Amino acid sequence: MNQITINLPKETDTAALGFKFAPLLEAGDVICLSGPLGVGKTTLARAMIKAFSGVEEVPSPTFTLVEIYQGAGLALWHFDLYRLERKDEIWELGFEDALVEGVSVIEWPERIIESLPASSLVLKLEVTAEGRKAIIISGPKWRERLLRAGIQ
């Protein structure tokens, strides 16, 4: 496993990280956004979605649990599992289709940890004295792609 820490002193830095990820995304990718309430998970997801799909208005799927966005020949599934009542409910939301056909960006992935592929990329967001930081944990599948995007 590879681990990268990036300081994100401002909200715009968090969004900029999301924009860097969008061109890297491929079918079957799972991006897990982890961290406490208010740390910037949705900011990061929204930036990624805007860059991926061109959609300007990106609502949080807090109540719908999932929103789907179309990119160039690929769909991005944005899951917000904060209000997920049962772990098996994830399959009712189309998670299996997302894993095979699209990209999954998941807020609160801890709620379905046993259902996540081992190749998932994890972005842990934490509050620091300077703002925030992202700890990116990835396997070999991601190493080259992160370097290409200047994420190191």
C-alpha positions in Angstrom: 0.0 0.0 0.0 1.1 3.5 -0.9 0.3 6.5 1.4 0.4 10.1 0.4 -0.5 13.1 2.7 -1.5 16.4 1.2 -2.2 19.5 3.2 -5.4 21.3 2.3 -5.4 24.7 4.1 -8.4 26.1 2.2 -11.6 24.7 0.9 -10.4 25.7 -2.6 -7.4 23.3 -2.1 -9.9 20.5 -1.3 -11.8 21.2 -4.5 -8.6 21.4 -6.5 -7.7 17.9 -5.4 -11.1 16.7 -6.6 -10.4 18.3 -10.0 -7.1 16.5 -10.2 -8.8 13.1 -9.7 -11.5 13.4 -12.4 -9.2 12.7 -15.5 -7.8 9.6 -13.8 -11.2 7.8 -13.4 -11.8 4.5 -15.1 -14.7 1.9 -15.1 -14.6 -0.1 -11.9 -12.8 2.5 -9.8 -14.0 3.0 -6.2 -13.0 6.2 -4.4 -13.8 6.1 -0.7 -14.1 9.5 1.1 -13.7 9.1 4.8 -13.7 11.6 7.7 -15.9 13.3 10.2 -18.9 15.6 9.4 -17.8 18.9 7.9 -14.3 17.9 6.9 -14.8 18.4 3.1 -15.9 15.0 1.7 -18.8 16.6 -0.2 -16.6 19.5 -1.4 -14.1 17.0 -2.8 -16.8 14.8 -4.4 -18.6 17.8 -6.0 -15.3 19.0 -7.6 -14.6 15.6 -8.9 -18.1 15.3 -10.3 -18.0 18.8 -11.9 -14.7 18.0 -13.6 -15.8 14.5 -14.7 -19.3 15.4 -16.0 -19.3 19.1 -16.6 -22.5 19.4 -14.4 -22.4 22.6 -12.4 -25.1 21.9 -9.9 -24.1 18.9 -7.8 -26.6 18.2 -5.0 -25.5 16.1 -2.1 -27.1 12.6 -2.1 -27.6 12.7 1.7 -31.3 11.9 1.3 -31.4 10.0 -2.0 -28.3 8.1 -1.0 -27.0 8.0 -4.7 -26.9 10.3 -7.7 -25.6 9.3 -11.1 -23.6 11.6 -13.5 -22.6 10.9 -17.1 -19.1 11.6 -18.2 -17.5 10.8 -21.6 -18.8 7.2 -22.1 -18.8 6.4 -18.4 -21.1 7.0 -15.4 -20.1 8.2 -12.0 -22.2 7.0 -9.1 -22.0 9.3 -6.0 -23.0 7.5 -2.9 -23.6 9.2 0.4 -24.1 6.5 3.0 -24.5 8.6 6.1 -28.2 7.8 6.3 -27.9 4.1 5.1 -30.0 2.1 7.5 -28.8 -1.5 6.6 -25.6 -2.6 5.1 -27.4 -4.8 2.5 -29.4 -1.7 1.4 -26.3 -0.8 -0.8 -27.2 -3.5 -3.3 -30.7 -2.0 -3.7 -29.1 1.3 -4.7 -27.4 -0.3 -7.7 -23.9 -0.7 -6.2 -23.2 -3.9 -8.2 -23.9 -2.1 -11.5 -21.7 0.8 -10.3 -18.8 -1.5 -9.6 -18.9 -3.1 -13.0 -20.0 -0.3 -15.3 -19.0 2.9 -13.7 -17.0 4.9 -11.1 -18.1 4.9 -7.5 -17.4 7.8 -5.2 -18.5 6.9 -1.7 -18.9 9.2 1.3 -19.1 7.2 4.6 -17.6 4.0 3.1 -17.1 2.6 6.6 -20.8 1.6 6.6 -20.2 -1.0 3.9 -16.5 -1.8 4.4 -16.9 -5.5 3.8 -18.5 -4.9 0.4 -15.7 -2.7 -0.9 -13.1 -4.0 -3.4 -9.5 -4.4 -2.2 -8.5 -2.0 -5.0 -10.5 0.9 -3.6 -8.7 4.2 -3.3 -9.2 5.7 0.2 -9.1 9.4 0.8 -9.2 10.1 4.6 -9.8 13.8 5.3 -8.8 15.2 8.7 -9.0 18.6 10.3 -5.6 20.1 11.2 -4.5 23.4 12.9 -3.8 24.7 9.3 -7.1 23.6 7.8 -7.4 20.0 6.6 -5.3 17.3 5.2 -6.0 14.3 2.9 -4.3 11.0 3.5 -4.5 9.0 0.3 -4.1 5.2 0.6 -3.8 3.3 -2.6 -2.6 0.1 -4.1 -0.5 -0.6 -7.2 -3.5 0.0 -9.5 -3.4 3.7 -8.6 0.3 4.5 -8.2 1.1 5.4 -11.8 -2.2 7.3 -12.2 -1.6 9.5 -9.1 1.9 10.3 -10.4 0.6 11.3 -13.8 -1.8 13.7 -12.1 0.9 15.2 -9.9 -0.6 13.8 -6.7 2.4 12.8 -4.7 
